C-alpha cells in the first residue's frame, strides 16, 4: 500500500515538472488569465480540432454599375439596390472617422489628415480641409470627447485645440518610438465602457522570433496613453478593429503569414488563409508558431519546434477567407438606412494580394455571424477593382459608416473615397432578415451601464423554445430571465433586469432560440 502511494506521488511530481518545463519552453507566450467578453463568447473556439478551412462565401445578388473615378469610367459590381459614387478625392487615402458633428475625416499616406464636410448633404464633399500635414504615414483616426486622435508610423497623438477652419492648432503626443518593422499601420478603437484605447501593432517581419513584446499584438492604453499592456498577441497584423455593438467584444481581421510553404509549393496560393477573430483578452493566436486553428508553422528550424502543449493552448479565428487578401478595414454596421439584414453585419475591405496567382482581388465584403462568432457566412459587397489580367485600378482600404448611415470606403490607389447608399424599396428593406441567426433578435440595453435596472427589447420571428439567461463573467448562470416556449412569433417584447442580488461588474444576457443565440454585455455599477 505504501509503495502504491509512493508511486502515485512520483507520477504527480513528474506531471508538475513536465508542466513547468512546457511553460519554460514557451517564453512570453503563455495565455493570460483575465476573463473578458471575447473570452466568454469565443470559448467554443478552444474546443476545435486543428484545421484551416475557408468560411463559406455565398453568391451575392450583384449588378454592374458605372462610376467616374478620376475622369475614367469604371465598372464595379455592387449588391443590388445599392448605389455607389465618389464622395471625395484624397490621394493615398487610408483611415476614416466621423467627427461628433457628423463630418467625415480621412488620413493619407501623403502625410496629411483631412476634414471633408458635406453641409448640403448631397453625397459629395463640399471642401477638402487640411487638418494636419507633414506626418509620417498617418493611418489610424478616431474621436473621443470632442478631440481627434490619430496614429502615424511611430506615434500616437491627440489634437487638443483647433482653429476656426478645423485645422489643428495644438497637438500632444501620447505615445512615440513605435517599432515600424514591416507594418506601419496602428489602427485603434475606443472602448468607452472600460475607458480604454485598443491599438494594434504589426510584426516586424513575415514570421520571426522577436524580443519586442509589443509587435504582432493588440495593446491596451488608458485615454492619456498610460497603463500600457498587451491585450492579445500572436496576431501578425490586425489592421481592422471594431467593437461589436451587441456585446462590446473586440473583433479584428488579420494579415497572415506569407511564404509559409514557399512560393514554389502548390500550397502557397491558399495557405494560410486570412483570419477574422473575436478577440479574447489575454489570448495568444499563434504567430509566428502557428496559423488558423492551431496549425503549426511548417518551418523546420529549431526555434519553431514549439512544445505541443503550447500549440494546443492557442486560440483561433471565427472565420477564414482567401489567402494573401490583405484585410485592412472592419466595421459593424450600426445605421438605419440599410435593409434590416445588414444591421450588425460586419463590412470588411481587402487590399488584394501581391504574391498570389491568380491575385486575390481588392474587395469589400459583408459577413454575418452570431455574436459569439458561430455560423459565419461571407458575401462580396463591392468588387471590380481588378481587371481580368490581374491589374488593379483601385485598392480598398478602410470601410466606415457615416453620420448619414451610408458606407464610406477609402481607396489609396485611385485616391478617392466612395460613398455607398441604399436605394431600394423601404418596405422590402424592413422585411428582409439576416442570412444567419435570422429568427432571434436581442436589442441594446438601456441604460447600460446601469445602477438599479435596465431594459432590453427582444424578438423571436419564429415559434420555438426561447430562453434568456443572465450569466456572470465566467459564463455561470446567475438568473433564468425567461424560461419560456412560444408557439407563435413575438415582436419587440421588453424585459427588465433588476440590479437586486447583483454585485458590481460585467454580466452577459444570453438569448437562445433553438440552435441560434445572441449575447448582450451588461455592466452593473454603483
Secondary structure, DSSP 8 states (H G I E B T S, - for coil): -HHHHHHHHHHHHHHHHHHHHHHHTSTT--------HHHHHTGGGGG--SB-----EE---EEEEEEEETTEEEEEEEETTEEEEEEEE-TTEEEEEE-TTS-EEEEETTS-EEEE--TT-SSS-S--EEEE-S-SS---EEEETTEEEEE-SS-EEEEEEE-TTS-EEEEEEEE-----TT-----EEEETTTTEEEEEE--SSSS---S-TTTTEEEEE-TTS-S-EEEEE--TT--EEEE-TTT--EEEEE---SSSS-TTSTTTTTSS-EEEEE--TT-B--TTTEETBTEE----SGGG---HHHHHT----SEEESTT--EEEEEE---SSS-GGGTT-EEEEE---SS-SS----EEEEEE--TTS-S-EEEEEEE--B-TTS-BS--EEEEEE-TTS-EEEEETTTTEEEEEEE-S-HHHHHH---SSSTTEEEEEEESSSBSSEEEEEEEESS-EEEEEEEE-TTS-EEEEEEEEEESS-EEEEEEEEE-TT--SEEEEEEEEETTEEEEEEEEE--
